[in-house]
Amino acid sequence: MNLKTFYVLITAVSLAVPSLAQTFKLVSPDKKNIIEVNNTNSLQYTVTSNGLTIIHPSSLGFEFKNEPAMGASMTVTGHVEHSVNQTWAPVVKAKHSTITDHYNELELSLMEKSGPMRRIKIWFRAYDDGIAFRYQLFGADNIGDRQIIRELTSFNLPAKAKSWVADYGSYTSSQETEFQPKNLNHITEKTIAGLPLLVELDQSHYTAITEANIDNYPGFYIGSLKTDTNATDKVELVTKLSPLPGESENGVKARFANNLLTPWRVVMLAASPGKLIESELIQNLNPPCILKDANWIKPGMSAWDNWWSGEVKMDMPTIKKYIDLASAQHWPYMLIDWQWYGPFNKPEANITKPAPQLNMPEILAYAQAKKVKCWLWLYSSDVNRNDNFEKAFPIYEQWGIAGVKIDFMDRDDQQMVNWYRRIIRTAAQYHLMVDFHGAYKPDGIERTYPNMLTREGVLGEEYSKFSTRITAGHNTTLPFTRMLAGPMDYTPGGFLNVKKEEFRKGSPTQVMNSRCAELAKFVIYESPFTVYCDAPDYILGKPGADFLNNMPTVWDDTKVLGGYPGEYVIIAKRSGKDWYVGAMTNGSERTIQLKMDFLPAGKYTLSSWADVLSSPQNLTRTEGKVSASAVMNIHLDTSGGWVAKITAYK
């Protein structure tokens, strides 16, 4: 971890007596984003960007069990303001090799004017790409836990603003559904909308609400105080916290005895939806890497002997076949899937002992000879039972296992959030990387624990096996919605490409987009550990396999060149001196103008893979010379795509 601080400027000091000022304004370094805090009657905040009010006056505070609500009748007892401008180098370069962390911060200390005289602190930060705030709560006077019933943070927005809503309908889910375009007034008190929530105020003002650095606190969802969808001028979106197990919607969400820091509530801001994708705000709101040695963490592509591509057997020949695929494609990993330790999610499951038909030493020796390392799939209950992971992880390190994929948690309450962190810390202790499936959204923890490479929490390619939900419109929405939170293990790579009207569910699994659109997912979708989903027979020697040969999964720079949720997206990413470009469209045929001005001055060779119209499994590969001044028109078939690799030459 390389952290370089340019300056830290203290502009005010904490006050020991009540402050006369009850209103504060915090401005971003570029002066465009402003958060105003008003404590005149009740605690509220407002957010503006480029002169437009994004979040109208909205509440702050909490409700507790056996306590009065907290957020009104308070006074500011102190405030501290300072500015930070620093750069740091992430261990895992999901989007950029160097990240700028530049913000202005206001720390407010508040106390109730009467009654129990409880205290609270709130930190506000203003960045050029958004604003964020978090609370600190303190322990009770009496010994024992305080219990949060409701967080009163709200987001007051124009009711007719367009948004993209993923309504999970429950707090116990794998967070796998579509982000549906709808006006904000369609969010009601029954809605349990997952994050990020993308909102279009107008065509030059976009915001996305999410959270960062979730620790000892439940996950956050969006609902409304409204019971119907009748249009009003504004809609007050409210914070809905995942209840503790056994608790109801109105029950206890979090317990704490000592000081508690909440996650950051994040309002990302940009003039275009593509700029939100480039933002590093979520990682910036997490602590720096705490691992003393992170050199063992190596992102990369992986083969996968999975159920998705067909009726894959859990036996030695099958595992070796997929190791061969990884080796042939110059991918560093192969993921050994379920049933490698026999029956799972059962009391007798033993995650330290391979199934009888498998010879693990032989598998690992074979993989090593092929310059491939293995990951292991695990069911969460088998991992947790009697702290099995404490026994298994040291054994995996001895075996030479690279990482673990843990599945079927399907919760993000306070207990589960803490379990995730325990798993990640223990995995790091034994040099294991982590991929969570059946998981909640990312929160930037990968900055602090870079062995946490990726997670699911996305309606991904697996659904093509048994549904028609993986449409081109869905695929072109994900970069602007779910991916704003961080890496997503979508598991791309379906090579049985068909038109929508030809699609059939079942085995072998088909996908409803072109071969080039499938290739574009490897550029567009962020996932430092990227798992290829299909069988060796469908990629080796097939069109497009050459593009995925030795494919990078981490990037030194990311440029979003255009796009709109559900319509199209085009992104350029740099790995070393090479640039990769990926484009996808929805169900409409489309021509996109591609300007090469993202390239540094010089001469380049461009190798491109393009759709063959009305023939989704075919593509054309061309090669030519380009420079930064070049402009190309690229044509995409319905549900199609386009990819390119650009290399410099002298």
C-alpha positions in Angstrom: 0.0 0.0 0.0 1.5 3.3 -1.1 -0.1 6.3 0.5 1.1 9.8 -0.3 -0.5 12.8 1.5 -0.1 16.2 -0.2 -1.6 18.2 2.6 -3.9 18.1 5.6 -5.2 21.5 6.7 -6.9 22.1 10.0 -9.3 25.0 9.6 -11.1 24.9 12.9 -10.9 23.4 16.4 -13.4 21.6 18.5 -15.3 23.8 20.9 -15.8 23.0 24.6 -19.0 25.0 24.9 -22.1 25.1 22.9 -21.6 26.8 19.5 -23.9 29.6 18.4 -23.9 28.4 14.9 -26.5 25.8 14.1 -26.1 25.8 10.3 -23.0 24.7 8.4 -22.0 24.5 4.7 -19.4 22.2 3.3 -18.1 22.6 -0.3 -16.2 20.1 -2.4 -12.7 21.0 -3.6 -13.9 21.9 -7.1 -16.7 24.1 -5.5 -19.5 22.2 -7.4 -20.9 20.0 -4.7 -22.3 21.4 -1.5 -23.8 19.8 1.6 -25.6 22.1 4.1 -26.4 21.0 7.6 -29.2 22.7 9.5 -29.9 22.1 13.2 -32.2 25.0 13.9 -35.3 22.9 14.7 -34.3 19.3 13.8 -31.2 17.9 12.4 -31.4 18.1 8.5 -29.0 18.2 5.5 -29.3 19.3 1.9 -27.2 18.5 -1.1 -26.7 20.6 -4.2 -24.5 20.0 -7.3 -23.7 22.5 -10.0 -26.4 24.8 -8.7 -29.2 22.2 -8.7 -30.7 20.8 -5.4 -30.2 17.1 -5.5 -31.3 16.1 -2.0 -33.9 18.6 -0.5 -33.9 19.1 3.3 -33.8 15.6 4.7 -33.7 14.2 8.2 -30.8 12.7 10.3 -31.1 10.7 13.5 -32.2 7.4 15.2 -34.9 5.7 17.0 -34.0 3.3 19.8 -35.8 0.6 21.8 -36.8 1.9 25.3 -35.4 5.4 24.5 -36.8 8.6 22.9 -36.0 9.2 19.3 -32.8 11.2 18.7 -32.4 14.0 16.1 -34.4 16.9 17.4 -33.8 19.4 20.3 -30.0 19.1 19.9 -27.3 21.7 20.0 -23.9 21.7 18.3 -21.2 21.6 21.0 -18.2 21.6 18.6 -17.1 21.4 15.1 -13.9 20.7 13.3 -13.2 21.3 9.6 -10.3 20.0 7.6 -9.2 19.2 4.1 -7.3 16.2 2.8 -5.6 15.7 -0.6 -3.8 12.4 -0.9 -3.1 9.7 -3.4 -2.8 6.0 -2.8 -2.0 2.9 -4.8 -4.5 0.0 -4.3 -3.2 -3.5 -3.9 -5.8 -4.7 -6.4 -6.3 -2.3 -9.3 -10.0 -2.7 -10.0 -10.2 0.5 -12.0 -7.1 2.6 -11.5 -3.4 2.1 -10.4 -3.4 5.3 -8.5 -6.4 6.8 -6.7 -6.9 10.4 -5.6 -8.6 11.0 -2.2 -9.4 14.7 -2.1 -12.2 16.0 0.2 -13.3 18.6 2.7 -14.6 17.3 6.0 -16.9 18.7 8.7 -17.1 17.0 12.1 -20.0 18.0 14.2 -20.4 17.1 17.9 -24.0 17.4 19.2 -25.8 17.0 22.5 -29.4 17.0 23.5 -30.6 20.2 25.1 -32.6 18.4 27.8 -33.7 14.9 28.9 -31.0 12.2 28.8 -28.5 14.7 27.2 -27.3 12.0 24.8 -24.4 12.8 22.4 -23.8 12.1 18.8 -21.1 12.9 16.3 -21.5 13.2 12.5 -18.8 13.4 9.9 -19.7 15.0 6.6 -17.4 14.9 3.5 -17.6 16.7 0.2 -15.8 15.2 -2.8 -15.8 16.3 -6.4 -17.7 13.1 -7.2 -20.1 13.0 -4.3 -20.8 13.6 -0.6 -20.9 11.2 2.3 -21.7 11.2 6.0 -21.6 8.9 8.9 -22.6 8.9 12.6 -20.9 7.9 15.8 -23.2 6.7 18.6 -22.1 6.3 22.2 -22.8 3.7 24.9 -25.7 4.1 27.3 -25.4 5.5 30.9 -26.6 2.1 32.1 -24.5 -0.9 31.6 -25.8 -3.0 28.6 -26.7 -2.7 25.0 -28.4 0.1 23.2 -30.7 -1.1 20.5 -31.4 0.7 17.2 -34.9 0.3 15.9 -34.7 2.7 13.0 -32.1 5.0 11.3 -33.9 8.3 10.5 -31.6 9.2 7.6 -33.8 10.2 4.6 -33.3 11.4 1.1 -35.9 13.9 -0.1 -35.9 13.9 -4.0 -38.2 15.0 -6.8 -41.0 12.5 -7.0 -40.9 12.3 -10.8 -37.2 11.8 -11.1 -36.3 8.7 -13.1 -34.5 5.9 -11.1 -33.4 2.3 -11.5 -34.9 0.3 -8.6 -33.9 -3.2 -7.5 -36.8 -4.2 -5.2 -35.7 -7.4 -3.4 -38.9 -7.7 -1.5 -37.1 -9.1 1.5 -34.1 -8.5 3.7 -33.1 -12.1 3.3 -32.1 -12.5 -0.3 -29.1 -13.1 -2.6 -29.6 -9.6 -3.9 -30.2 -10.9 -7.4 -32.8 -9.0 -9.4 -33.2 -6.5 -12.2 -32.8 -2.7 -11.7 -36.1 -1.5 -13.1 -36.5 2.0 -14.5 -39.3 3.9 -12.8 -40.1 7.2 -11.3 -39.2 7.7 -7.6 -42.9 8.1 -6.7 -43.3 4.3 -7.3 -41.2 3.6 -4.2 -43.6 3.0 -1.3 -43.3 1.9 2.4 -43.5 -1.7 1.2 -40.5 -1.3 -1.1 -37.2 -2.9 -0.1 -34.9 -1.4 -2.7 -31.3 -2.5 -2.8 -28.4 -0.3 -3.4 -27.0 1.5 -5.4 -30.1 3.4 -6.3 -29.3 5.4 -9.5 -31.4 8.6 -10.0 -31.5 10.9 -13.0 -32.5 14.4 -12.0 -32.0 15.7 -15.6 -29.6 14.8 -18.4 -26.7 16.6 -16.7 -27.3 15.6 -13.1 -27.1 12.0 -11.9 -26.8 10.6 -8.4 -26.5 7.2 -6.9 -27.3 6.5 -3.3 -25.3 3.7 -1.6 -23.1 3.0 1.5 -19.4 2.3 2.3 -17.5 0.6 5.1 -20.2 -1.5 6.6 -18.9 -2.8 9.9 -20.9 -4.1 12.9 -24.0 -2.6 11.4 -26.8 -3.9 9.2 -27.1 -3.4 5.5 -29.2 -0.4 4.2 -32.1 -0.4 1.8 -34.5 2.3 0.5 -38.2 2.6 1.0 -40.6 5.5 1.4 -43.0 7.0 3.8 -45.7 6.8 1.1 -48.3 4.1 1.0 -49.3 4.7 -2.6 -47.8 5.9 -5.9 -49.8 9.1 -6.4 -47.6 11.8 -7.8 -46.4 14.5 -5.5 -43.7 17.2 -5.8 -41.2 15.4 -3.6 -40.8 11.9 -2.2 -39.0 11.2 1.1 -37.0 8.1 0.7 -36.2 6.5 4.0 -33.4 4.2 5.3 -34.5 0.6 6.0 -32.1 -1.5 7.9 -31.9 -5.3 7.7 -33.4 -6.6 11.0 -31.5 -9.0 13.3 -32.6 -12.6 12.9 -35.9 -13.2 14.6 -36.8 -9.5 14.6 -39.5 -7.9 12.5 -39.5 -4.8 10.3 -40.2 -2.7 13.4 -37.9 -4.7 15.6 -34.2 -4.3 16.6 -31.7 -3.7 13.8 -28.5 -3.4 15.7 -27.2 -3.7 19.3 -24.1 -2.0 20.7 -22.7 -1.4 24.2 -19.8 0.9 23.3 -19.2 3.6 20.7 -20.6 2.6 17.3 -19.6 4.0 13.9 -22.2 3.6 11.2 -21.3 3.0 7.6 -20.9 6.0 5.3 -24.1 7.1 3.6 -23.0 8.0 0.1 -24.5 10.3 -2.5 -22.4 9.9 -5.7 -22.7 12.8 -8.1 -21.9 13.2 -11.8 -22.9 15.0 -14.9 -23.3 11.7 -16.8 -24.0 8.1 -15.7 -20.7 7.0 -17.1 -18.7 9.3 -14.8 -20.3 7.5 -11.8 -18.6 4.2 -13.1 -15.2 5.9 -13.0 -15.6 7.1 -9.4 -13.4 5.6 -6.6 -15.5 7.2 -3.9 -16.6 3.9 -2.3 -13.0 2.7 -1.8 -11.9 6.2 -0.6 -14.4 5.9 2.3 -12.7 2.7 3.6 -9.6 2.5 5.7 -6.2 1.8 4.1 -5.0 -1.8 3.7 -4.1 -3.3 7.0 -2.3 -6.4 5.7 1.4 -6.2 6.4 2.2 -8.4 3.4 -0.2 -8.4 0.4 2.2 -9.6 -2.3 0.5 -13.0 -2.4 -2.8 -11.5 -3.6 -2.9 -12.1 -7.3 -6.1 -11.4 -9.3 -6.9 -13.2 -12.5 -9.1 -15.3 -14.7 -10.5 -18.7 -13.7 -12.0 -21.7 -15.3 -14.9 -23.4 -13.4 -16.0 -27.0 -13.5 -19.6 -25.9 -12.8 -23.2 -27.0 -13.1 -23.9 -24.1 -15.4 -22.5 -25.3 -18.7 -24.0 -28.8 -18.4 -24.1 -31.9 -16.3 -20.6 -31.7 -15.1 -19.3 -34.6 -13.0 -17.3 -34.2 -9.9 -14.5 -36.6 -10.8 -10.8 -36.5 -11.6 -11.1 -36.4 -15.4 -13.5 -33.5 -15.3 -11.4 -31.4 -12.9 -8.3 -32.0 -15.1 -10.2 -31.0 -18.2 -11.0 -27.6 -16.7 -7.4 -27.2 -15.4 -6.4 -27.8 -19.0 -8.8 -25.1 -20.1 -7.2 -22.6 -17.7 -3.7 -23.6 -18.9 -4.6 -23.4 -22.6 -6.1 -19.9 -22.1 -3.2 -18.8 -19.9 -5.5 -18.2 -16.9 -4.0 -18.6 -13.5 -6.9 -20.3 -11.8 -9.5 -23.1 -11.8 -12.4 -23.1 -9.4 -13.4 -26.6 -8.1 -17.2 -26.4 -7.5 -19.7 -28.0 -5.2 -19.6 -31.6 -4.1 -15.8 -31.6 -4.0 -16.2 -32.5 -0.3 -19.3 -34.6 -1.0 -22.8 -33.7 0.3 -23.0 -30.1 1.4 -25.2 -28.1 3.8 -25.4 -31.1 6.0 -24.2 -31.7 9.6 -21.8 -34.4 8.4 -20.2 -32.2 5.7 -16.4 -32.1 6.1 -14.8 -29.2 4.3 -11.3 -30.5 5.1 -11.7 -33.9 3.3 -12.2 -34.4 -0.4 -15.0 -36.7 -1.7 -13.8 -40.4 -2.0 -13.5 -40.2 -5.8 -11.1 -37.3 -5.7 -7.3 -37.4 -5.0 -6.5 -33.8 -3.9 -2.7 -34.2 -4.0 -2.9 -35.5 -7.5 -5.2 -32.6 -8.6 -3.0 -30.0 -7.1 0.2 -31.5 -8.5 -1.5 -31.7 -12.0 -2.5 -28.0 -11.7 0.9 -27.0 -10.6 2.5 -28.7 -13.6 0.1 -26.7 -15.8 0.9 -23.4 -13.9 -2.6 -23.2 -12.5 -3.8 -22.8 -8.9 -7.1 -24.0 -7.5 -10.0 -22.3 -5.7 -12.5 -24.2 -3.6 -16.3 -23.7 -3.4 -17.9 -23.9 0.1 -21.4 -23.8 1.4 -21.7 -21.1 4.1 -23.4 -23.4 6.7 -20.6 -25.9 6.3 -18.0 -23.2 6.8 -19.6 -21.8 9.9 -20.6 -25.1 11.6 -18.4 -25.4 14.8 -16.1 -22.7 13.3 -15.0 -25.2 10.6 -13.2 -22.5 8.7 -10.8 -22.1 11.6 -9.7 -25.6 11.0 -10.0 -25.7 7.2 -8.2 -22.5 6.2 -4.8 -23.6 7.5 -5.2 -26.9 5.7 -6.0 -25.1 2.4 -2.9 -23.0 2.8 -0.9 -26.2 3.2 -2.5 -27.6 0.1 -1.6 -24.5 -1.9 -5.2 -23.4 -2.5 -5.4 -19.9 -3.8 -8.9 -18.9 -2.6 -12.3 -19.8 -1.4 -15.8 -19.1 -2.9 -18.4 -19.2 -0.1 -22.0 -19.4 -1.1 -25.6 -19.0 0.2 -25.3 -16.4 3.0 -28.3 -14.5 1.7 -28.4 -12.0 4.6 -26.8 -8.6 5.5 -28.0 -8.1 9.1 -25.5 -7.0 11.8 -24.5 -10.6 12.7 -23.9 -11.5 9.0 -21.9 -8.4 8.3 -19.6 -9.3 11.2 -19.3 -12.9 10.0 -18.2 -11.7 6.6 -15.4 -9.7 8.2 -14.3 -12.6 10.4 -14.1 -14.8 7.3 -12.1 -12.2 5.4 -9.7 -11.6 8.2 -9.1 -15.4 8.8 -8.7 -16.0 5.1 -6.0 -13.3 4.9 -4.2 -14.9 7.9 -3.8 -18.1 5.8 -3.1 -16.3 2.4 -6.5 -17.1 0.9 -8.4 -14.9 -1.4 -12.2 -14.7 -1.1 -15.2 -14.6 -3.5 -18.7 -14.4 -1.8 -21.8 -15.7 -3.6 -25.3 -15.4 -2.3 -23.9 -12.2 -1.0 -24.8 -8.6 -0.2 -23.4 -5.7 -2.3 -19.8 -4.5 -2.0 -18.9 -1.6 0.3 -15.3 -1.0 -0.5 -13.8 -3.4 2.1 -11.4 -4.5 -0.7 -9.3 -1.5 0.1 -8.7 -2.6 3.7 -8.7 -6.3 3.0 -7.6 -6.7 -0.7 -7.9 -10.5 -0.4 -11.6 -9.8 -0.7 -11.5 -9.9 -4.5 -15.1 -10.1 -5.7 -18.6 -11.1 -4.8 -21.9 -11.9 -6.5 -24.9 -10.0 -5.3 -25.9 -9.6 -8.9 -28.4 -11.1 -11.3 -25.7 -12.8 -13.4 -25.1 -15.3 -16.1 -26.2 -18.3 -14.0 -29.9 -17.2 -14.6 -29.6 -18.0 -18.3 -29.6 -21.7 -17.2 -33.2 -21.5 -16.0 -34.8 -18.2 -17.1 -35.1 -15.5 -19.7 -34.1 -12.7 -17.3 -30.6 -12.2 -18.6 -31.5 -9.8 -21.4 -29.3 -7.3 -23.3 -31.2 -4.5 -21.6 -30.3 -6.0 -18.2 -26.7 -6.4 -19.1 -26.4 -2.8 -20.2 -28.0 -1.6 -17.0 -25.7 -3.3 -14.6 -22.6 -1.1 -15.1 -24.6 2.0 -14.1 -26.3 0.4 -11.1 -25.0 -2.6 -9.2 -21.4 -2.2 -10.5 -21.2 1.3 -8.9 -20.9 -0.4 -5.5 -17.8 -2.5 -6.6 -16.7 -5.8 -8.1 -19.4 -8.2 -9.2 -18.9 -11.9 -10.0 -21.3 -12.1 -12.9 -19.5 -15.2 -14.3 -19.6 -14.2 -18.0 -18.5 -16.4 -20.9 -21.5 -18.1 -22.4 -20.4 -19.2 -25.9 -23.7 -20.8 -27.0 -25.0 -17.5 -28.3 -28.5 -17.3 -29.8 -31.1 -14.7 -30.8 -33.8 -14.0 -28.2 -36.5 -15.7 -30.2 -34.3 -18.9 -30.5 -33.4 -19.1 -26.8 -34.2 -22.3 -24.9 -33.7 -22.8 -21.2 -31.8 -25.9 -19.9 -28.6 -27.7 -20.8 -26.4 -26.9 -22.6 -26.9 -23.3 -21.5 -27.6 -20.7 -24.1 -27.2 -16.9 -23.8 -29.4 -14.2 -25.5 -26.6 -12.0 -26.8 -23.9 -12.1 -29.4 -20.5 -13.7 -29.0 -19.0 -10.2 -29.1 -21.3 -8.9 -26.4 -20.2 -11.8 -24.3 -16.5 -10.9 -24.8 -17.3 -7.3 -24.0 -18.5 -8.3 -20.5 -14.9 -9.2 -19.6 -13.8 -5.6 -20.2 -16.9 -3.8 -19.0 -17.7 -5.8 -15.8 -15.5 -5.1 -12.8 -14.2 -8.3 -11.1 -10.5 -8.8 -10.2 -11.3 -12.5 -9.9 -13.3 -13.2 -13.1 -14.8 -16.7 -13.5 -15.4 -18.0 -17.0 -18.7 -19.9 -16.9 -18.7 -22.2 -20.0 -17.3 -25.6 -20.8 -14.0 -26.2 -22.6 -15.7 -27.6 -25.7 -17.5 -24.3 -26.3 -14.4 -22.0 -26.2 -11.3 -23.8 -27.2 -10.7 -23.2 -30.9 -13.9 -21.2 -31.2 -14.2 -17.6 -32.4 -13.3 -15.1 -29.6 -11.1 -17.5 -27.6 -8.1 -15.5 -28.7 -9.4 -12.3 -27.2 -9.7 -14.1 -23.8 -6.3 -15.6 -23.9 -4.2 -14.2 -21.1 -7.0 -11.7 -20.4 -6.3 -9.2 -17.6 -8.8 -8.6 -14.8 -7.2 -5.5 -13.1 -6.6 -2.2 -14.7 -4.3 0.8 -14.5 -6.9 3.2 -15.9 -10.6 3.2 -16.8 -12.4 5.6 -19.2 -16.2 5.4 -19.8 -16.6 6.5 -23.4 -20.4 6.6 -23.5 -23.6 4.9 -22.6 -26.9 5.1 -20.8 -28.6 2.5 -18.5 -30.4 -0.2 -20.4 -29.3 1.2 -23.8 -25.6 0.8 -24.4 -22.2 1.1 -22.7 -18.7 1.5 -24.1 -15.6 1.4 -21.8 -11.8 1.6 -22.4 -9.4 0.1 -19.8 -5.6 0.1 -19.8 -3.5 -2.8 -18.6 0.2 -1.7 -18.7 0.6 -0.2 -22.1 -2.3 -2.1 -23.7 -5.8 -0.8 -24.0 -8.9 -2.9 -24.1 -12.3 -1.6 -25.3 -15.7 -3.2 -24.8 -19.1 -2.1 -26.1 -22.5 -3.6 -25.6 -26.0 -2.6 -26.8 -29.5 -3.6 -25.7 -32.0 -5.2 -28.0 -31.6 -2.5 -30.6 -29.0 -2.5 -33.4 -26.7 0.4 -32.9 -23.7 2.3 -34.5 -21.4 4.0 -32.0 -18.8 6.6 -32.8 -15.6 5.7 -31.1 -13.0 8.5 -30.6 -9.5 7.3 -29.8 -8.6 10.5 -28.0 -8.2 8.5 -24.7 -4.9 7.1 -26.2 -1.6 8.9 -25.5 0.2 10.3 -28.5 1.8 7.5 -30.6 1.1 4.8 -33.1 -1.0 1.7 -32.2 -2.2 -1.6 -33.6 -5.9 -2.2 -33.1 -7.2 -5.7 -33.2 -11.0 -5.8 -33.1 -13.8 -8.5 -32.9 -17.1 -7.4 -34.4 -20.6 -8.9 -34.7 -21.8 -10.7 -37.8 -25.3 -9.5 -38.2 -28.0 -12.0 -37.4 -25.4 -14.7 -36.6 -24.7 -14.3 -32.9 -22.2 -17.1 -32.6 -20.0 -15.7 -35.3 -17.7 -12.7 -35.4 -15.2 -11.0 -37.6 -11.6 -10.2 -36.5 -9.7 -7.3 -38.1 -6.4 -5.6 -37.5 -5.3 -2.1 -38.4 -3.3 1.0 -37.4 -4.8 3.8 -35.3 -3.7 6.9 -33.4 -5.2 9.2 -30.8 -6.8 11.3 -33.6 -8.7 8.4 -35.1 -12.5 8.2 -35.1 -14.2 4.9 -35.8 -17.8 3.9 -36.3 -18.5 0.5 -34.8 -21.7 -1.3 -35.6 -23.4 -3.6 -33.0 -26.1 -6.1 -33.9 -29.2 -6.5 -31.7 -28.0 -7.7 -28.3 -24.6 -7.3 -29.8 -21.1 -6.1 -28.8 -17.7 -5.1 -30.0 -14.2 -5.5 -28.4 -10.7 -4.4 -29.3 -7.2 -4.7 -28.0 -4.9 -1.8 -28.7 -1.1 -2.1 -28.5 1.6 0.4 -29.1 4.2 -0.1 -31.8 7.3 1.9 -32.8 
